[in-house]
């Protein structure tokens, strides 16, 4: 058994067959800019993992490293392959969507299907056509003539028709309205994911994928600052709506973040069961209404920190 850090990252020199992605001391610099500063990753097979961070945090560099589009240094294994040495073999079992606008705009939809059918041995053309038959997409139209929502649907048709172990999504719904964003994730979960695949999603719309995730990673300035399973997140953080008369008591319990609300403040606390100094959950109930914080709240607390 590998030793586990408090943030859920496995330590040690040997990987596990349960790990879809394992990285140790992954580094990448562009001139004097350090994009990845020695990060460690351990994402189990079958996980749906959210990679969350501000602009410039290193998210896209991580994802490109995982599919061999970036020659980062360090130890890296992705579904049993080193993407820097065996990218062709890796991409037989992996799919990467960088953005909804990356499909060749000059091609007709039917030509896109033909192309993917030619280059990917695991593409099921009939499955893609069945999905497209449920949309308003005209197979004779060129990609450039499609709306952003239709391009998203076309992407979905391609993804769901490829039997891969690993799907990596980098801002897949950027620029789309909420209806198409919701459709993208709903169909991804119900028509693609069956528990065998591993999915890694990077997005700024964290509230829209929160219910899908099994694992969560925060990255900032090229470093992993937080990593956990979603179930552990619910046990580890508490949000309390505190009225003014209890502000001083709440401050004594050392919240990691607080923000003003109408008539009070919302305090966020992190519970560490390994530290005796950490207050019992029952103490929070005396301060006000207790709830489970959202991923966005925890993200702001971890990366923003402090009080208003």
C-alpha positions in Angstrom: 0.0 0.0 0.0 1.2 3.5 -0.9 1.2 6.1 1.8 -1.5 8.7 1.3 -1.1 12.4 1.8 -3.8 14.4 3.6 -5.0 15.7 0.3 -5.5 12.2 -1.1 -2.4 11.9 -3.3 -0.6 8.7 -3.3 3.2 8.7 -2.6 5.8 6.2 -3.6 7.8 5.1 -6.6 5.5 2.4 -8.0 2.2 2.9 -9.7 -1.0 1.0 -9.2 -3.1 -0.9 -11.8 -6.0 1.1 -10.4 -4.5 4.4 -11.5 -5.5 5.7 -14.9 -3.1 8.7 -14.5 -0.1 8.8 -12.3 2.5 11.7 -12.4 5.4 12.5 -10.2 7.3 15.8 -10.3 5.8 16.8 -13.6 7.5 20.0 -14.7 7.2 22.3 -17.7 8.7 25.8 -18.3 8.3 28.2 -21.2 11.4 30.3 -21.1 11.4 31.8 -17.7 7.7 31.0 -17.0 7.1 27.9 -14.9 3.8 26.3 -16.1 4.1 23.1 -14.0 6.2 23.2 -10.9 6.7 19.6 -9.9 3.2 18.4 -9.6 2.0 14.9 -8.4 -1.2 13.3 -9.7 -3.0 10.0 -9.0 -6.3 9.6 -10.7 -8.0 6.2 -10.3 -9.6 4.3 -13.2 -13.3 5.0 -13.5 -13.0 8.5 -11.8 -14.7 11.6 -13.1 -12.2 14.2 -12.0 -12.5 18.0 -12.2 -9.3 20.0 -12.7 -10.1 23.5 -11.4 -7.9 26.6 -11.4 -7.7 30.2 -12.4 -6.4 31.4 -15.8 -2.8 30.6 -16.2 -2.8 28.1 -13.4 -1.4 25.3 -15.6 -4.6 23.3 -16.4 -4.2 23.2 -20.2 -0.5 22.3 -19.8 -1.4 19.4 -17.6 -4.0 18.1 -20.0 -1.7 18.4 -23.0 1.0 16.6 -21.1 -1.4 13.7 -20.5 -1.9 13.2 -24.2 1.6 13.8 -25.4 1.1 17.3 -26.8 3.5 18.8 -24.3 6.9 17.4 -23.4 6.8 17.9 -19.7 9.6 16.4 -17.5 9.0 13.9 -14.7 7.5 10.5 -14.3 4.2 10.1 -16.1 1.9 7.1 -16.9 -1.4 7.5 -18.6 -3.6 4.3 -18.9 -0.3 2.3 -18.9 1.6 4.5 -21.5 4.1 7.2 -21.3 2.5 9.7 -23.7 5.9 11.2 -24.6 7.1 7.8 -25.9 4.0 6.0 -27.0 1.5 8.7 -28.0 0.1 6.7 -30.9 -0.6 3.7 -28.7 -2.1 5.9 -26.0 -4.5 7.7 -28.4 -6.0 4.3 -29.4 -7.6 4.3 -25.9 -7.8 8.1 -25.2 -9.8 11.0 -26.6 -8.9 14.7 -26.1 -11.3 17.6 -26.7 -9.6 20.9 -26.4 -12.5 23.2 -27.3 -15.9 23.0 -29.1 -14.4 25.0 -32.0 -11.5 22.8 -33.0 -13.3 20.7 -35.7 -12.2 21.6 -39.3 -14.6 24.3 -40.3 -14.3 23.6 -44.1 -15.5 20.0 -43.8 -19.1 18.8 -44.1 -20.4 16.9 -41.1 -20.5 13.7 -43.1 -16.8 14.3 -44.0 -15.9 14.6 -40.4 -17.5 11.3 -39.7 -15.6 9.8 -42.6 -12.3 11.2 -41.4 -12.7 9.9 -37.8 -13.9 6.5 -39.2 -10.7 6.3 -41.2 -8.2 7.3 -38.4 -9.7 5.7 -35.3 -10.2 2.0 -35.2 -12.6 2.2 -32.3 -15.0 4.6 -33.9 -18.6 3.3 -34.3 -19.9 5.3 -37.2 -23.5 3.9 -36.9 -23.6 4.9 -33.3 -22.6 8.5 -34.2 -25.2 8.6 -36.9 -27.9 7.4 -34.5 -27.1 10.2 -32.1 -27.0 12.8 -34.9 -30.4 11.7 -36.0 -31.8 13.0 -32.7 -30.5 16.5 -33.5 -31.3 19.2 -36.2 -27.8 18.8 -37.7 -27.8 18.4 -41.5 -25.0 16.0 -42.5 -24.4 17.9 -45.7 -23.7 21.2 -43.9 -20.1 22.4 -43.3 -18.9 22.8 -39.7 -18.6 26.5 -40.2 -22.3 26.7 -40.9 -23.3 25.1 -37.6 -24.2 27.0 -34.5 -22.0 26.5 -31.4 -24.6 24.3 -29.9 -24.7 22.1 -33.0 -20.9 21.8 -33.0 -21.2 20.7 -29.3 -23.7 18.0 -30.4 -21.3 16.9 -33.2 -18.5 16.6 -30.7 -20.7 14.6 -28.5 -21.6 12.3 -31.3 -17.9 11.7 -32.1 -17.0 11.2 -28.4 -19.8 8.8 -27.6 -19.1 6.7 -30.7 -15.4 6.0 -29.7 -14.8 3.2 -27.2 -11.9 4.7 -25.2 -10.7 4.3 -21.6 -9.8 7.9 -21.1 -11.6 11.1 -22.1 -10.0 14.5 -21.4 -12.0 17.7 -21.8 -10.5 21.2 -21.7 -13.3 23.8 -21.4 -15.5 21.7 -23.7 -18.5 24.0 -23.4 -16.8 27.4 -23.5 -19.0 30.1 -25.0 -22.2 28.0 -25.0 -25.5 28.9 -23.4 -26.6 27.0 -20.3 -29.0 24.7 -22.2 -26.3 23.3 -24.5 -23.8 23.1 -21.6 -26.3 21.1 -19.5 -27.1 18.8 -22.5 -23.4 18.2 -23.1 -22.8 16.9 -19.6 -26.1 15.1 -19.3 -25.5 13.1 -22.4 -21.9 12.5 -21.6 -22.9 11.0 -18.3 -25.9 9.0 -19.5 -24.8 7.9 -23.0 -21.0 7.7 -22.7 -19.9 7.0 -19.2 -20.6 3.5 -17.8 -18.2 3.3 -14.9 -15.3 1.9 -16.9 -14.0 5.1 -18.4 -11.9 7.8 -16.7 -12.9 11.4 -17.5 -10.9 14.5 -16.7 -12.6 17.8 -17.1 -11.2 21.3 -16.9 -13.7 24.1 -16.8 -14.5 27.5 -15.2 -18.1 26.5 -14.8 -17.4 24.3 -11.8 -21.0 24.6 -10.5 -22.2 22.8 -13.6 -20.0 19.7 -13.2 -20.0 19.5 -9.4 -22.7 16.8 -9.3 -20.8 14.7 -11.9 -17.5 14.5 -10.1 -16.0 11.7 -8.1 -12.7 13.5 -7.6 -11.5 17.1 -7.4 -8.1 18.8 -8.0 -7.3 22.5 -7.5 -4.2 23.9 -9.3 -2.7 27.3 -9.0 0.6 28.7 -10.3 1.7 25.3 -11.6 1.2 23.5 -8.3 -1.5 21.2 -7.0 -2.9 23.0 -3.9 -5.7 20.6 -3.1 -6.9 17.1 -4.1 -9.7 15.0 -2.7 -12.6 12.6 -3.4 -15.9 14.4 -3.5 -17.3 12.2 -0.6 -14.4 13.4 1.6 -15.1 17.0 0.6 -18.5 16.8 2.2 -17.0 15.5 5.5 -14.1 17.9 5.5 -15.7 21.3 5.0 -18.6 23.0 6.8 -20.3 26.3 6.0 -22.1 28.2 8.7 -24.5 31.1 8.3 -23.6 33.2 11.4 -25.5 36.2 12.8 -23.5 39.3 14.1 -23.8 38.3 17.8 -21.8 35.1 17.1 -19.1 36.7 14.9 -16.4 36.7 17.6 -17.1 33.0 18.5 -16.9 32.0 14.9 -13.6 33.9 14.5 -12.2 32.0 17.4 -12.8 28.7 15.6 -10.4 29.9 12.8 -12.4 29.8 9.6 -10.6 29.5 6.3 -12.9 32.0 4.6 -15.8 34.3 5.4 -18.0 36.5 3.3 -20.7 39.0 4.2 -24.4 38.2 3.5 -27.6 40.0 4.2 -27.8 40.2 8.0 -24.7 38.1 8.7 -21.7 36.2 7.3 -21.1 32.8 5.9 -18.1 31.2 7.5 -16.3 28.2 6.0 -14.4 25.8 8.2 -12.1 22.9 7.4 -12.2 19.9 9.7 -9.1 17.9 10.2 -9.9 14.8 12.3 -6.2 14.2 12.8 -5.8 17.4 14.8 -7.2 17.5 18.3 -7.3 21.3 18.1 -9.9 21.2 15.4 -13.4 21.9 16.9 -16.1 19.2 16.8 -18.9 19.7 14.2 -21.4 20.2 17.0 -19.7 23.5 17.9 -20.6 24.9 14.5 -24.3 24.2 15.1 -24.3 26.6 18.0 -23.2 29.4 15.7 -25.9 29.2 13.1 -27.3 27.2 10.2 -24.9 24.5 9.0 -24.6 23.4 5.4 -22.2 21.7 3.0 -20.3 24.3 0.9 -20.1 24.1 -2.9 -17.0 23.3 -4.8 -16.8 27.0 -5.8 -16.9 28.1 -2.2 -14.1 25.7 -1.3 -12.1 26.9 -4.3 -12.4 30.5 -3.3 -11.4 29.7 0.2 -8.4 27.6 -0.8 -7.1 29.9 -3.5 -8.4 33.3 -2.3 -8.3 32.6 1.4 -8.9 34.8 4.4 -11.8 37.1 5.3 -13.3 39.9 3.3 
